[in-house]
Amino acid sequence: MKVLQFTIPVPHDKTVIVQKDELPHFYPHLHRHQEIQLTWIQQGEGTLVAENNMYAFRSGDIYWLGVNLPHVFKSDPSYFSPSSQKKVQTLNIFFNIKGQLDSFFELPEIKNLKTFLQNQQTGFKVPPQHTAEVSAKMLEIQESSGVDQLIHFIELLKQLSSLQRLEPLSSCSQPAAYSEHEGIRIGTIYNYIMQMYDKPITLEDVAKQAHMTPQAFCRYFKKHTLHTFVSFLNEVRINEACKKLSDGNYDSIATVAYNCGFNSITNFNRVFKSVTRKSPSEYVDSYFKSVAVAE
């Protein structure tokens, strides 16, 4: 099975695929597919890697993933513990605008929706203040069939197309054209860094995972991710720090810093602000204010 290129099974009598998943953890490998994917995280937390960027996700989040956008929902390490009783639960909607829906999106009345789809190849996260209405429409699609399901699907697209100031998940205007071999190698590198982020990791350690010299690895990694090794590692660590800070269950910011692989609070504060454009305390204040507004 190819790690990157997936084919979503499409029933002969369906143009919109609704898939409910309940698993011990998310599928752990970087992959992509021709179908647009809308995923509602009903239960679970971890890190979403979309092309060359990463985002902390938690229960209630909804993500739109464009055509052939490489991605992986990586469950938190605790989900892989042999004693873990945790599980993830998602509701997913898949559709291919170049498949059976192709002629539908050529209708002049659907022009605005088609333009919206073409402009969202890099994906987005549904803003928190709109997740309730979007998830409600996704449930209507799940619970209906035939013409009713298609009508609810069109209503969902209309609803999503009205959202303002959507931030792209990927900074690339077009998804990267990875080969299967490159996809496996990049996925292995991502998995290693995301599992070892809280420990000292050297360039030599990661280069060994890719079976490269450090110099060759630096060129390869920058070409395929637009990140240096250090910048990617810092983003992983800051992403994990953001999850811990937003959970609110920590002794001190210094403890969070050390638990995320930083060896000094000064360096943590500097890197945190360079990645998030906020200090750790400003981030916490901003997060809980946004939660209060969404509620």
C-alpha positions as MATLAB code, in Angstrom:
seq = 'MKVLQFTIPVPHDKTVIVQKDELPHFYPHLHRHQEIQLTWIQQGEGTLVAENNMYAFRSGDIYWLGVNLPHVFKSDPSYFSPSSQKKVQTLNIFFNIKGQLDSFFELPEIKNLKTFLQNQQTGFKVPPQHTAEVSAKMLEIQESSGVDQLIHFIELLKQLSSLQRLEPLSSCSQPAAYSEHEGIRIGTIYNYIMQMYDKPITLEDVAKQAHMTPQAFCRYFKKHTLHTFVSFLNEVRINEACKKLSDGNYDSIATVAYNCGFNSITNFNRVFKSVTRKSPSEYVDSYFKSVAVAE';
ca = [
       0.000    0.000    0.000;
       1.324    3.432   -0.860;
       1.913    5.571    2.175;
       1.022    8.819    0.450;
      -1.501    8.075   -2.264;
      -4.788    6.687   -0.956;
      -7.895    5.757   -2.897;
     -11.067    6.279   -0.909;
     -13.548    3.468   -1.702;
     -16.569    5.033   -3.419;
     -19.846    3.064   -3.586;
     -21.372    3.069   -7.072;
     -24.511    4.782   -5.745;
     -22.739    7.529   -3.774;
     -21.046   10.796   -4.714;
     -20.480   11.892   -1.114;
     -18.802    9.449    1.285;
     -19.608    9.722    4.979;
     -17.255    7.762    7.239;
     -17.518    7.387   11.002;
     -14.288    6.166   12.653;
     -13.728    4.924   16.196;
     -10.192    3.611   16.731;
      -7.482    3.304   19.418;
      -5.526    6.038   17.610;
      -5.360    7.832   14.266;
      -3.723    6.316   11.182;
      -0.091    7.314   11.863;
       1.352    7.756    8.354;
       1.586   10.759    6.071;
      -0.819   10.297    3.148;
      -2.933   12.085    0.554;
      -5.860   11.386   -1.775;
      -7.831   12.874   -4.655;
     -10.874   13.493   -2.461;
     -11.452   16.641   -0.442;
     -11.771   15.660    3.221;
     -13.740   17.351    5.987;
     -12.925   15.850    9.397;
     -14.688   16.570   12.671;
     -12.601   15.412   15.659;
     -15.339   14.207   17.988;
     -12.884   12.649   20.430;
      -9.092   12.718   20.541;
      -6.092   15.021   20.632;
      -2.717   15.236   18.975;
      -0.932   17.015   16.142;
      -2.088   17.534   12.567;
       0.739   17.751   10.038;
      -0.516   19.335    6.807;
       2.168   19.563    4.107;
       4.886   21.599    5.874;
       2.941   22.931    8.879;
       1.593   21.455   12.096;
      -1.323   22.223   14.400;
      -2.469   20.955   17.773;
      -5.928   19.413   17.473;
      -8.439   18.422   20.133;
     -12.021   17.257   20.465;
     -14.446   19.555   18.651;
     -12.041   20.766   15.949;
     -13.061   20.547   12.272;
     -10.516   20.531    9.432;
     -10.853   20.863    5.655;
      -8.088   19.087    3.715;
      -7.727   19.894    0.029;
      -7.098   17.584   -2.923;
      -3.769   15.715   -2.589;
      -2.733   17.716    0.480;
      -0.262   15.459    2.362;
      -1.462   15.102    5.942;
      -1.475   12.975    9.052;
      -3.458   13.262   12.277;
      -0.844   12.101   14.777;
      -2.347   10.994   18.108;
      -0.579   12.028   21.306;
       2.039    9.479   22.472;
      -0.213    8.383   25.348;
      -2.551    6.718   22.825;
       0.177    4.243   21.867;
       0.846    3.061   25.410;
       0.077   -0.682   25.813;
      -2.139    0.151   28.793;
      -3.991    2.983   27.047;
      -7.782    2.857   27.156;
      -8.079    5.976   25.011;
      -9.781    6.092   21.655;
     -10.350    8.549   18.846;
     -13.645    9.225   17.151;
     -14.205   11.211   13.970;
     -16.876   11.978   11.423;
     -15.429   12.408    7.927;
     -16.916   13.566    4.654;
     -15.051   12.814    1.399;
     -15.920   13.961   -2.120;
     -14.114   14.217   -5.441;
     -14.981   17.225   -7.585;
     -13.372   15.511  -10.595;
     -15.427   12.332  -10.199;
     -19.185   11.946  -10.498;
     -19.633   15.505   -9.210;
     -17.637   17.012  -12.084;
     -20.619   17.933  -14.243;
     -22.525   19.239  -11.220;
     -19.802   21.778  -10.458;
     -19.931   22.972  -14.076;
     -23.478   24.299  -13.564;
     -23.530   28.135  -13.706;
     -25.589   28.289  -10.494;
     -22.755   26.506   -8.660;
     -20.003   28.833   -9.884;
     -19.431   30.453   -6.468;
     -19.108   27.063   -4.740;
     -16.651   25.851   -7.380;
     -14.549   28.980   -6.922;
     -14.547   28.375   -3.162;
     -13.339   24.787   -3.648;
     -10.584   25.872   -6.032;
      -9.376   28.459   -3.516;
      -9.138   25.993   -0.616;
      -6.554   23.517   -1.911;
      -4.281   24.275    1.044;
      -6.975   23.420    3.593;
      -8.245   25.305    6.642;
      -9.539   24.873   10.171;
     -13.168   25.827   10.743;
     -13.139   28.822   13.135;
     -14.276   27.781   16.656;
     -17.299   30.090   16.581;
     -18.654   28.157   13.575;
     -17.948   24.538   14.596;
     -21.384   24.013   16.158;
     -23.285   24.933   12.989;
     -20.883   23.041   10.691;
     -20.917   19.886   12.842;
     -24.731   20.023   12.967;
     -24.857   20.053    9.164;
     -22.359   17.159    9.011;
     -24.671   15.149   11.278;
     -27.601   15.883    8.958;
     -25.563   14.513    6.054;
     -24.670   11.407    8.058;
     -28.264   10.749    9.068;
     -29.817   11.247    5.614;
     -29.628    9.488    2.258;
     -30.475    9.953   -1.395;
     -31.598   13.390   -2.534;
     -31.842   14.667    1.052;
     -28.187   13.846    1.704;
     -27.106   15.651   -1.462;
     -29.187   18.705   -0.513;
     -27.599   18.814    2.963;
     -24.171   18.464    1.329;
     -24.806   21.489   -0.910;
     -26.036   23.426    2.143;
     -22.815   22.504    3.954;
     -20.674   23.798    1.087;
     -22.722   26.996    0.986;
     -22.261   27.370    4.747;
     -18.490   26.837    4.551;
     -18.090   29.177    1.583;
     -19.570   32.018    3.649;
     -16.874   31.782    6.337;
     -14.482   34.715    6.489;
     -10.710   34.979    7.084;
      -9.873   31.292    6.721;
      -6.206   30.645    7.486;
      -4.570   28.079    5.143;
      -3.123   24.967    6.776;
      -0.269   24.786    4.276;
       1.927   27.642    3.141;
       2.402   25.977   -0.279;
       0.036   27.164   -3.010;
       0.070   23.686   -4.593;
       0.568   20.321   -2.857;
       4.071   18.900   -3.274;
       4.466   16.065   -5.779;
       6.109   13.418   -3.589;
       7.002    9.998   -4.944;
       6.009    6.971   -2.872;
       9.631    6.534   -1.725;
       9.905   10.183   -0.698;
       6.598    9.955    1.126;
       7.796    6.986    3.168;
      11.078    8.738    3.984;
       9.468   12.073    4.960;
       6.848   10.228    7.021;
       9.585    8.317    8.869;
      11.416   11.552    9.652;
       8.228   13.245   10.874;
       7.318   10.291   13.079;
      10.795   10.126   14.624;
      10.919   13.836   15.477;
       7.364   13.860   16.843;
       8.072   10.857   19.069;
      11.446   12.130   20.334;
      10.751   15.876   20.611;
      11.060   15.894   24.411;
      14.578   14.438   24.326;
      17.866   15.822   23.012;
      17.850   15.188   19.235;
      20.851   15.925   17.035;
      21.027   16.438   13.297;
      23.081   13.254   13.110;
      20.324   11.271   14.879;
      17.672   12.317   12.376;
      19.964   11.933    9.355;
      20.492    8.306   10.369;
      16.739    7.724   10.279;
      16.756    8.894    6.642;
      19.947    6.914    5.856;
      21.724   10.098    4.790;
      24.758   12.110    5.744;
      23.902   15.223    7.806;
      24.789   17.487    4.869;
      22.627   15.567    2.382;
      19.783   15.384    4.914;
      19.787   19.171    5.424;
      19.415   19.780    1.678;
      16.766   17.083    1.285;
      14.669   18.165    4.283;
      14.696   21.845    3.320;
      13.722   21.021   -0.271;
      10.738   18.860    0.721;
       9.419   20.685    3.803;
      10.676   24.293    3.417;
      11.971   23.878    6.990;
      15.433   23.445    8.400;
      15.740   20.573   10.843;
      16.007   23.012   13.753;
      12.994   25.092   12.702;
      10.838   21.973   12.288;
      11.947   20.555   15.653;
      11.231   23.905   17.310;
       7.730   23.988   15.801;
       7.034   20.455   17.032;
       8.183   21.391   20.533;
       6.241   24.664   20.591;
       3.157   22.894   19.245;
       3.382   20.417   22.131;
       3.945   23.281   24.573;
       0.809   25.026   23.281;
      -1.218   21.860   23.930;
       0.090   21.604   27.479;
      -0.490   25.306   28.169;
      -4.033   25.265   26.775;
      -4.883   22.192   28.854;
      -4.191   24.330   31.921;
      -2.844   21.364   33.879;
       0.797   22.312   34.533;
       2.911   23.450   37.487;
       4.680   26.306   35.734;
       5.666   27.544   32.299;
       9.235   26.462   33.064;
       8.021   22.892   33.648;
       6.247   22.927   30.283;
       9.440   24.181   28.620;
      11.632   21.424   30.059;
       9.017   18.727   29.344;
       8.995   19.798   25.687;
      12.737   19.428   25.195;
      14.029   22.929   25.926;
      17.022   23.193   28.229;
      16.459   26.793   29.311;
      13.419   28.964   29.938;
      15.109   31.871   28.139;
      15.491   29.867   24.942;
      11.933   28.539   25.271;
      10.474   32.045   25.593;
      12.473   33.262   22.585;
      11.481   30.333   20.341;
       7.867   30.394   21.548;
       7.484   34.048   20.553;
       9.205   33.524   17.188;
       6.762   30.688   16.336;
       3.487   31.998   17.808;
       4.235   35.752   17.869;
       3.128   35.736   21.507;
       4.836   35.106   24.813;
       3.689   31.945   26.639;
       1.580   33.962   29.092;
       0.039   36.013   26.250;
      -0.778   32.780   24.426;
      -2.558   31.349   27.474;
      -4.579   34.541   27.986;
      -5.515   34.690   24.292;
      -6.490   31.016   24.162;
      -8.840   31.090   27.123;
     -10.423   34.347   25.967;
     -11.150   32.778   22.560;
     -12.643   29.710   24.260;
     -14.918   31.940   26.335;
     -16.070   33.793   23.197;
     -16.757   30.524   21.346;
     -18.878   29.261   24.239;
];
